[in-house]
């Protein structure tokens, strides 16, 4: 499923919730908040769709899987959102995390000519067949435990209940 479709679905859900609030005569502030959420999510979906389209035509931007800058950006967004409830002073802290994300993303980009290096994980199919005795013993012990529990349960039920 394309990410833009998921985001448009979320925007549609917010729009439906806004319409439900209209029917029940909710406060204008809450209706405005849901309308803003639906609009913002729809705009973000359009940006994701355009970015996905542009990425197909040009060279891909190579980023590592574990992005520390994305973590910084997430913390900044959480702090900025919490500043609505707990006060504007959290926005000042969020700015530092946002700055750290911007400065760190430049170091995380991989060069276009970078290729994956060798790993310590064996990729030979014959290696996967050489399993030790421990997994088989664990499975046998688990199966024996289930059988013992089932037999004990059947004995108790025939005697007229639990002891």
Secondary structure, DSSP 8 states (H G I E B T S, - for coil): --HHHHHHHHHHHHHHHHHHHHHTT--HHHHHHHHHHHHHHHHHHHHHHHHHHHHHHS----B-SS-HHHHHHHHHHHHHHHHHHH-THHHHHHHHHHHHHHHHHHHHB--TT------SS---HHHHH---HHHHHHHHHHHHHHHHHHHHHHHHHHHTS--
